[in-house]
């Protein structure tokens, strides 16, 4: 296996772990219930860059919203069914930080075209 292929597979494995950690039915009480989700595009592939920050106000500014924002994704189509995406989020404290891992998975869904119903 080539080094680039191994790196790609390791990245996919890390994203799968984050998504699986975020897909539980447990509602984290300090975060509001999310609105219904709908598919906004037909993206089946996304190249994702994750940028950690400890400044929640910086997340809000980068995402164009006021006040607290726990994470956001900026998404750009780069080809048919393919997006490039940057996720800005607070770094999870560890593998058990369900709140931040849930947000990471949520933002990864935006990278693949998911939108909040209220956005359309």
Biotite code that builds the C-alpha atoms (Angstrom):
import biotite.structure as struc

atoms = struc.array([
    struc.Atom([0.000, 0.000, 0.000], chain_id="A", res_id=1, res_name="UNK", atom_name="CA", element="C"),
    struc.Atom([1.378, 3.397, -0.946], chain_id="A", res_id=2, res_name="UNK", atom_name="CA", element="C"),
    struc.Atom([1.935, 6.018, 1.786], chain_id="A", res_id=3, res_name="UNK", atom_name="CA", element="C"),
    struc.Atom([-0.678, 8.347, 0.264], chain_id="A", res_id=4, res_name="UNK", atom_name="CA", element="C"),
    struc.Atom([-3.244, 5.533, 0.100], chain_id="A", res_id=5, res_name="UNK", atom_name="CA", element="C"),
    struc.Atom([-2.487, 4.614, 3.743], chain_id="A", res_id=6, res_name="UNK", atom_name="CA", element="C"),
    struc.Atom([-2.909, 8.282, 4.789], chain_id="A", res_id=7, res_name="UNK", atom_name="CA", element="C"),
    struc.Atom([-6.205, 8.448, 2.900], chain_id="A", res_id=8, res_name="UNK", atom_name="CA", element="C"),
    struc.Atom([-7.482, 5.286, 4.605], chain_id="A", res_id=9, res_name="UNK", atom_name="CA", element="C"),
    struc.Atom([-6.377, 6.568, 8.025], chain_id="A", res_id=10, res_name="UNK", atom_name="CA", element="C"),
    struc.Atom([-8.275, 9.830, 7.386], chain_id="A", res_id=11, res_name="UNK", atom_name="CA", element="C"),
    struc.Atom([-11.406, 7.914, 6.391], chain_id="A", res_id=12, res_name="UNK", atom_name="CA", element="C"),
    struc.Atom([-11.104, 5.743, 9.517], chain_id="A", res_id=13, res_name="UNK", atom_name="CA", element="C"),
    struc.Atom([-10.773, 8.828, 11.763], chain_id="A", res_id=14, res_name="UNK", atom_name="CA", element="C"),
    struc.Atom([-13.817, 10.470, 10.172], chain_id="A", res_id=15, res_name="UNK", atom_name="CA", element="C"),
    struc.Atom([-15.807, 7.240, 10.499], chain_id="A", res_id=16, res_name="UNK", atom_name="CA", element="C"),
    struc.Atom([-14.965, 7.086, 14.204], chain_id="A", res_id=17, res_name="UNK", atom_name="CA", element="C"),
    struc.Atom([-16.059, 10.690, 14.680], chain_id="A", res_id=18, res_name="UNK", atom_name="CA", element="C"),
    struc.Atom([-19.283, 10.125, 12.780], chain_id="A", res_id=19, res_name="UNK", atom_name="CA", element="C"),
    struc.Atom([-20.077, 6.931, 14.649], chain_id="A", res_id=20, res_name="UNK", atom_name="CA", element="C"),
    struc.Atom([-19.492, 8.696, 17.966], chain_id="A", res_id=21, res_name="UNK", atom_name="CA", element="C"),
    struc.Atom([-21.820, 11.473, 16.891], chain_id="A", res_id=22, res_name="UNK", atom_name="CA", element="C"),
    struc.Atom([-24.653, 9.308, 15.623], chain_id="A", res_id=23, res_name="UNK", atom_name="CA", element="C"),
    struc.Atom([-25.959, 8.088, 18.963], chain_id="A", res_id=24, res_name="UNK", atom_name="CA", element="C"),
    struc.Atom([-29.493, 8.964, 19.995], chain_id="A", res_id=25, res_name="UNK", atom_name="CA", element="C"),
    struc.Atom([-28.284, 10.637, 23.198], chain_id="A", res_id=26, res_name="UNK", atom_name="CA", element="C"),
    struc.Atom([-29.268, 14.315, 23.264], chain_id="A", res_id=27, res_name="UNK", atom_name="CA", element="C"),
    struc.Atom([-26.508, 16.378, 24.831], chain_id="A", res_id=28, res_name="UNK", atom_name="CA", element="C"),
    struc.Atom([-28.359, 18.668, 27.188], chain_id="A", res_id=29, res_name="UNK", atom_name="CA", element="C"),
    struc.Atom([-26.182, 21.766, 26.932], chain_id="A", res_id=30, res_name="UNK", atom_name="CA", element="C"),
    struc.Atom([-26.797, 21.989, 23.168], chain_id="A", res_id=31, res_name="UNK", atom_name="CA", element="C"),
    struc.Atom([-30.108, 22.865, 21.608], chain_id="A", res_id=32, res_name="UNK", atom_name="CA", element="C"),
    struc.Atom([-32.026, 20.310, 19.571], chain_id="A", res_id=33, res_name="UNK", atom_name="CA", element="C"),
    struc.Atom([-31.115, 20.674, 15.906], chain_id="A", res_id=34, res_name="UNK", atom_name="CA", element="C"),
    struc.Atom([-33.703, 21.457, 13.231], chain_id="A", res_id=35, res_name="UNK", atom_name="CA", element="C"),
    struc.Atom([-34.674, 18.836, 10.675], chain_id="A", res_id=36, res_name="UNK", atom_name="CA", element="C"),
    struc.Atom([-32.009, 17.991, 8.124], chain_id="A", res_id=37, res_name="UNK", atom_name="CA", element="C"),
    struc.Atom([-32.482, 17.685, 4.397], chain_id="A", res_id=38, res_name="UNK", atom_name="CA", element="C"),
    struc.Atom([-30.079, 16.894, 1.604], chain_id="A", res_id=39, res_name="UNK", atom_name="CA", element="C"),
    struc.Atom([-28.985, 20.093, -0.100], chain_id="A", res_id=40, res_name="UNK", atom_name="CA", element="C"),
    struc.Atom([-26.752, 18.594, -2.782], chain_id="A", res_id=41, res_name="UNK", atom_name="CA", element="C"),
    struc.Atom([-25.900, 15.234, -4.215], chain_id="A", res_id=42, res_name="UNK", atom_name="CA", element="C"),
    struc.Atom([-22.297, 15.254, -2.961], chain_id="A", res_id=43, res_name="UNK", atom_name="CA", element="C"),
    struc.Atom([-20.937, 11.776, -2.332], chain_id="A", res_id=44, res_name="UNK", atom_name="CA", element="C"),
    struc.Atom([-17.364, 12.823, -1.567], chain_id="A", res_id=45, res_name="UNK", atom_name="CA", element="C"),
    struc.Atom([-15.798, 15.629, 0.451], chain_id="A", res_id=46, res_name="UNK", atom_name="CA", element="C"),
    struc.Atom([-12.211, 16.585, 1.151], chain_id="A", res_id=47, res_name="UNK", atom_name="CA", element="C"),
    struc.Atom([-12.344, 17.908, 4.695], chain_id="A", res_id=48, res_name="UNK", atom_name="CA", element="C"),
    struc.Atom([-9.875, 20.112, 6.567], chain_id="A", res_id=49, res_name="UNK", atom_name="CA", element="C"),
    struc.Atom([-10.487, 20.444, 10.309], chain_id="A", res_id=50, res_name="UNK", atom_name="CA", element="C"),
    struc.Atom([-9.216, 23.552, 12.076], chain_id="A", res_id=51, res_name="UNK", atom_name="CA", element="C"),
    struc.Atom([-9.220, 23.519, 15.892], chain_id="A", res_id=52, res_name="UNK", atom_name="CA", element="C"),
    struc.Atom([-9.804, 26.658, 17.937], chain_id="A", res_id=53, res_name="UNK", atom_name="CA", element="C"),
    struc.Atom([-10.571, 27.406, 21.577], chain_id="A", res_id=54, res_name="UNK", atom_name="CA", element="C"),
    struc.Atom([-12.232, 30.722, 20.719], chain_id="A", res_id=55, res_name="UNK", atom_name="CA", element="C"),
    struc.Atom([-15.995, 30.189, 20.264], chain_id="A", res_id=56, res_name="UNK", atom_name="CA", element="C"),
    struc.Atom([-16.378, 33.844, 19.274], chain_id="A", res_id=57, res_name="UNK", atom_name="CA", element="C"),
    struc.Atom([-13.910, 33.268, 16.417], chain_id="A", res_id=58, res_name="UNK", atom_name="CA", element="C"),
    struc.Atom([-16.094, 30.387, 15.241], chain_id="A", res_id=59, res_name="UNK", atom_name="CA", element="C"),
    struc.Atom([-19.108, 32.700, 15.224], chain_id="A", res_id=60, res_name="UNK", atom_name="CA", element="C"),
    struc.Atom([-17.242, 35.386, 13.283], chain_id="A", res_id=61, res_name="UNK", atom_name="CA", element="C"),
    struc.Atom([-15.894, 32.891, 10.735], chain_id="A", res_id=62, res_name="UNK", atom_name="CA", element="C"),
    struc.Atom([-19.357, 31.413, 10.284], chain_id="A", res_id=63, res_name="UNK", atom_name="CA", element="C"),
    struc.Atom([-21.102, 34.752, 9.927], chain_id="A", res_id=64, res_name="UNK", atom_name="CA", element="C"),
    struc.Atom([-23.245, 34.408, 13.029], chain_id="A", res_id=65, res_name="UNK", atom_name="CA", element="C"),
    struc.Atom([-23.486, 36.356, 16.250], chain_id="A", res_id=66, res_name="UNK", atom_name="CA", element="C"),
    struc.Atom([-22.959, 34.884, 19.682], chain_id="A", res_id=67, res_name="UNK", atom_name="CA", element="C"),
    struc.Atom([-21.922, 31.378, 20.549], chain_id="A", res_id=68, res_name="UNK", atom_name="CA", element="C"),
    struc.Atom([-21.360, 28.975, 17.713], chain_id="A", res_id=69, res_name="UNK", atom_name="CA", element="C"),
    struc.Atom([-19.966, 25.534, 18.493], chain_id="A", res_id=70, res_name="UNK", atom_name="CA", element="C"),
    struc.Atom([-18.716, 24.802, 14.990], chain_id="A", res_id=71, res_name="UNK", atom_name="CA", element="C"),
    struc.Atom([-19.252, 25.495, 11.333], chain_id="A", res_id=72, res_name="UNK", atom_name="CA", element="C"),
    struc.Atom([-18.375, 24.192, 7.916], chain_id="A", res_id=73, res_name="UNK", atom_name="CA", element="C"),
    struc.Atom([-17.572, 26.232, 4.839], chain_id="A", res_id=74, res_name="UNK", atom_name="CA", element="C"),
    struc.Atom([-18.337, 24.150, 1.762], chain_id="A", res_id=75, res_name="UNK", atom_name="CA", element="C"),
    struc.Atom([-17.319, 24.652, -1.859], chain_id="A", res_id=76, res_name="UNK", atom_name="CA", element="C"),
    struc.Atom([-18.224, 22.415, -4.797], chain_id="A", res_id=77, res_name="UNK", atom_name="CA", element="C"),
    struc.Atom([-15.074, 21.303, -6.620], chain_id="A", res_id=78, res_name="UNK", atom_name="CA", element="C"),
    struc.Atom([-16.621, 18.928, -9.133], chain_id="A", res_id=79, res_name="UNK", atom_name="CA", element="C"),
    struc.Atom([-19.692, 16.833, -9.840], chain_id="A", res_id=80, res_name="UNK", atom_name="CA", element="C"),
    struc.Atom([-20.719, 15.261, -6.540], chain_id="A", res_id=81, res_name="UNK", atom_name="CA", element="C"),
    struc.Atom([-17.544, 16.451, -4.804], chain_id="A", res_id=82, res_name="UNK", atom_name="CA", element="C"),
    struc.Atom([-17.018, 19.173, -2.208], chain_id="A", res_id=83, res_name="UNK", atom_name="CA", element="C"),
    struc.Atom([-14.054, 20.736, -0.437], chain_id="A", res_id=84, res_name="UNK", atom_name="CA", element="C"),
    struc.Atom([-14.807, 21.759, 3.111], chain_id="A", res_id=85, res_name="UNK", atom_name="CA", element="C"),
    struc.Atom([-13.216, 23.384, 6.151], chain_id="A", res_id=86, res_name="UNK", atom_name="CA", element="C"),
    struc.Atom([-14.635, 22.652, 9.591], chain_id="A", res_id=87, res_name="UNK", atom_name="CA", element="C"),
    struc.Atom([-13.871, 25.145, 12.368], chain_id="A", res_id=88, res_name="UNK", atom_name="CA", element="C"),
    struc.Atom([-14.523, 23.644, 15.793], chain_id="A", res_id=89, res_name="UNK", atom_name="CA", element="C"),
    struc.Atom([-13.227, 23.386, 19.335], chain_id="A", res_id=90, res_name="UNK", atom_name="CA", element="C"),
    struc.Atom([-10.817, 20.470, 19.784], chain_id="A", res_id=91, res_name="UNK", atom_name="CA", element="C"),
    struc.Atom([-12.409, 17.469, 21.568], chain_id="A", res_id=92, res_name="UNK", atom_name="CA", element="C"),
    struc.Atom([-10.861, 16.935, 24.991], chain_id="A", res_id=93, res_name="UNK", atom_name="CA", element="C"),
    struc.Atom([-10.553, 13.169, 24.374], chain_id="A", res_id=94, res_name="UNK", atom_name="CA", element="C"),
    struc.Atom([-12.354, 10.237, 22.730], chain_id="A", res_id=95, res_name="UNK", atom_name="CA", element="C"),
    struc.Atom([-15.145, 10.542, 25.305], chain_id="A", res_id=96, res_name="UNK", atom_name="CA", element="C"),
    struc.Atom([-15.967, 14.189, 24.553], chain_id="A", res_id=97, res_name="UNK", atom_name="CA", element="C"),
    struc.Atom([-19.350, 13.299, 23.061], chain_id="A", res_id=98, res_name="UNK", atom_name="CA", element="C"),
    struc.Atom([-20.483, 16.911, 22.754], chain_id="A", res_id=99, res_name="UNK", atom_name="CA", element="C"),
    struc.Atom([-17.633, 18.057, 20.512], chain_id="A", res_id=100, res_name="UNK", atom_name="CA", element="C"),
    struc.Atom([-17.464, 14.785, 18.581], chain_id="A", res_id=101, res_name="UNK", atom_name="CA", element="C"),
    struc.Atom([-21.184, 15.151, 17.878], chain_id="A", res_id=102, res_name="UNK", atom_name="CA", element="C"),
    struc.Atom([-20.560, 18.644, 16.510], chain_id="A", res_id=103, res_name="UNK", atom_name="CA", element="C"),
    struc.Atom([-17.686, 17.355, 14.348], chain_id="A", res_id=104, res_name="UNK", atom_name="CA", element="C"),
    struc.Atom([-19.984, 14.711, 12.833], chain_id="A", res_id=105, res_name="UNK", atom_name="CA", element="C"),
    struc.Atom([-22.741, 17.299, 12.361], chain_id="A", res_id=106, res_name="UNK", atom_name="CA", element="C"),
    struc.Atom([-20.387, 19.618, 10.474], chain_id="A", res_id=107, res_name="UNK", atom_name="CA", element="C"),
    struc.Atom([-19.047, 16.710, 8.382], chain_id="A", res_id=108, res_name="UNK", atom_name="CA", element="C"),
    struc.Atom([-22.645, 16.102, 7.249], chain_id="A", res_id=109, res_name="UNK", atom_name="CA", element="C"),
    struc.Atom([-22.726, 19.718, 5.999], chain_id="A", res_id=110, res_name="UNK", atom_name="CA", element="C"),
    struc.Atom([-19.547, 18.953, 4.026], chain_id="A", res_id=111, res_name="UNK", atom_name="CA", element="C"),
    struc.Atom([-21.508, 16.269, 2.184], chain_id="A", res_id=112, res_name="UNK", atom_name="CA", element="C"),
    struc.Atom([-24.363, 18.626, 1.384], chain_id="A", res_id=113, res_name="UNK", atom_name="CA", element="C"),
    struc.Atom([-26.745, 18.286, 4.331], chain_id="A", res_id=114, res_name="UNK", atom_name="CA", element="C"),
    struc.Atom([-28.585, 21.474, 5.261], chain_id="A", res_id=115, res_name="UNK", atom_name="CA", element="C"),
    struc.Atom([-30.858, 22.545, 8.068], chain_id="A", res_id=116, res_name="UNK", atom_name="CA", element="C"),
    struc.Atom([-34.448, 22.725, 6.889], chain_id="A", res_id=117, res_name="UNK", atom_name="CA", element="C"),
    struc.Atom([-34.572, 26.375, 7.945], chain_id="A", res_id=118, res_name="UNK", atom_name="CA", element="C"),
    struc.Atom([-31.676, 27.213, 5.550], chain_id="A", res_id=119, res_name="UNK", atom_name="CA", element="C"),
    struc.Atom([-33.768, 26.556, 2.444], chain_id="A", res_id=120, res_name="UNK", atom_name="CA", element="C"),
])
